[in-house]
Amino acid sequence: MKRLDIKKCVCAATLIGAAMLVIPTNVQAQEFSVAGDLVSSYIWRGSYCGGVSVQPTLGFSAGGFSLTAWGSVGFTSPDYLEEFDFTAGYSVGNLSLAITDYWFVYRTDDPGDYFNYKAKETAHMFEGTLGYDFGPLALSWNTFFAGNDFKVNDDGEDKRAYSTYIEASAPFKVGEIDLKAELGVTPWEGLYADKFYVVNIGLTGSKEIKITDSFSFPAFAKVIFNPAAKQTHFVFGISL
């Protein structure tokens, strides 16, 4: 999340349209999914992004291709963060590639023009992701390459930051609780910190909560530490 740039940037609709052209037409291989989370606070890669939020997801997949629309709307002042992200991805075996268009505004501010892609004016940021799942350990590299993602150089000029987040995560189980530990770092100055830093140490526990014999829902709790920001967070959420 945050801002970005691009000299001649391709908008999210173009990315989605291009991905649709290469998706196979075998109906049996296609799948739509709808989901949503309600969280006590919105924490992203170790950083606080808002209070109580609802976060819907609409996904489409065909073969190794996927398109995902994800959003977040905050309900607590002064946050009122509204985010809308598009991701086009492809996976083969344990390797995954993705491009994400992040767009977010605070509803208390002027939301501006969604279709404004000028580097230093836009509320969009574009990120490339490379991931590999080894089974007991998953690794991902995420770098913003376009949009409103800048830092000031020694001459006082804006320079593209290429803000990067690298994460290692490991799932495991204790009794009936599914757990996942994660460690996230940023290798250089950018969106997450002003130098190399550990920005996210997290532990998530999730479990199916049974309401009746025929109805249950997943719930999760997550403890997060951000050494770079010297902050800690505790999040509870339910998934539908």
BELMOVEN-V869821 format. One record per helix or strand of 3 or more residues. SS is the DSSP state (H for helix, E for strand). FROM is the first residue (numbers start at 1). LEN is the number of residues. Records with the same first field share a line. If there is no record, write none. Layout:
SS: FROM-LEN  FROM-LEN
//
This chain:
H: 12-11  27-3
E: 30-10  42-3  47-4  53-10  65-10  81-12  95-12  124-10  138-10  150-3  158-3  164-11  177-10  197-16  215-12  231-9
//
